[in-house]
Amino acid sequence: MKKPFEQIVVDHGPTVLRVCRAVLGPVDAEDAWSETFLAALKAYPELDPEANVEAWLVTIGHRKAIDVKRAEARRAVPVEKVHLDEMPESSATRDQHDGWDGDLWDAMKRLPPKQRQTVAYHHLAGFPHKEVAEIVGGTESAARRAAADGIATLRRTYLSTSADNPETSR
């Protein structure tokens, strides 16, 4: 017997939001989260009762995050006549961290997309590498390697940045 959808949101909403934040950043994550659960609500009645609901939701969230990125790329940014070096940043790169450590988020967003996604899905959402590979595409060993490379890069960049900044090294 399937749980009521409201319980699904309560149980898995925080995981999906963490993954969306890791993939998109804190500014656009809530839009992707909302879109994820709207799509899931429509599809939930047809979902196999034996399905891994959390993995299903994260897969939907991954696709919605990609949709947000694509929409961002197509959106025109109105600007006054300015030099290129004075262009405003897109919403995905604005310095709004919504409670995230700014240096950590900066280090995460500099990772290549596959590394950022595998780190988010494995280390933040807790999915095994096999499921991460199914979500992002590729093999289990490729997902394992991308996650390990991402964590190694984060250790180098975030820890060195934190050591340089007394406010983040507490």
Secondary structure, DSSP 8 states (H G I E B T S, - for coil): ----HHHHHHHHHHHHHHHHHHHH-HHHHHHHHHHHHHHHHHHGGGS-TTS-HHHHHHHHHHHHHHHHHHHHHHS-----S--GGG----TTTSS--TTS-HHHHHHHHTS-HHHHHHHIIIIIS---HHHHHHHHSS-HHHHHHHHHHHHHHHHHHHHHHHHH-TTT--
